[in-house]
Amino acid sequence: MRELLDLSPAELREYFASLGEPRYRARQVFEWAWKHLVWDFSRMTNLPVSLRERLTQEFTIGAAEPGASLMDAEEGTEKILLKLPDGEGVETVLMREEDRRTVCVSTQVGCPIGCAFCATGKMGFHRNLSAGEIALQVLFFARKLKAEGERVTHVVLMGMGEPLLNYEATIKAIRNLNHPWGLNLGARRFTVSTVGIVPGILRLAQEGMQLNLAVSLHAPWDDLRAELVPLAKTYSIREVLEATEEYIRATKRRITYEYVLISGVNDSPAAARALGKLLKGRLAHVNLIPFNPAPGLPFRRPSLHRVEAFKRELLKRGINVTVRHSRGVRIQAGCGQLRAQLRANPG
Ligand code: SF4
């Protein structure tokens, strides 16, 4: 069976043309699945019954079973493990913050980057997600919110995996979620987070979409960065920054630089000064994320004093900076911690 959410509107048109159906069938079906969030062909009442039956035999829609979930009422986060038909699981998080409803999605099962401070990195790489599997994470929470009279307002691609190493599926999922026939989420509502895959950044710059780009730097020096983000050593910090400048030229969007602060590793005043020097004068915002300790990871969280001192060094150089004290998505929610926990306690 094929997954309907894997298809773009153009592919749906082709499919219905191959059946000798009128062109408008593509829009009808896309609207049911992506806008009305109806995932049962028998309820698509403006389609002939025979067509509904045929679609039921050929396609699944949103084929994933919700598994265990974790709620943090104080933080307003809800994490869910969605079980895919092949038995793999994918983590998705909903964050409720004032009037924002942000879904943090995964783009791969596991991750090939292997960041030293990340639980997903330790898990290794299992496989890429398809466009439909990426999108259904957003639609899963869109359906839940709809029942509560709310809607998804933002999407961050910061869960498990490196989006720019699963480029085609990631862009297809974004384009489908952005499509006016569906959720119609504006391009500026999406943030693609990368460790700095240079060819991917340059390609994204050419997509003609004003997507937000977040780059995980984690160190101001190449040698330290290579220790923390092993796969990223293919691209020097200089090359990454050249690519982000190109991204700004093409999209006029400010770049967010993410920096997980780890005690005694990358949180020194010298590191703060070096980071400040690198980013001074650029269209940049820095997110400082104090490391959240996790089982099996040999790092410590820096003191509040140390975090504030790091922040001050950046502010002194005129750099916008935010400390994300508890919402370190990559660490707390997006990096396999939920999945690892479920594996340990499968019941
Ligand atoms: S932090 Fe992100 S890029 Fe690094 S291993 Fe974890 S999921 Fe992959």
Boltz pocket constraint, residues with backbone or C-beta under 6 A from the ligand:
constraints:
  - pocket:
      binder: B
      contacts: [[A, 110], [A, 111], [A, 112], [A, 113], [A, 114], [A, 115], [A, 118], [A, 119], [A, 120], [A, 121], [A, 122], [A, 158], [A, 159], [A, 160], [A, 161], [A, 162], [A, 195], [A, 330], [A, 334], [A, 335]]
      max_distance: 6.0
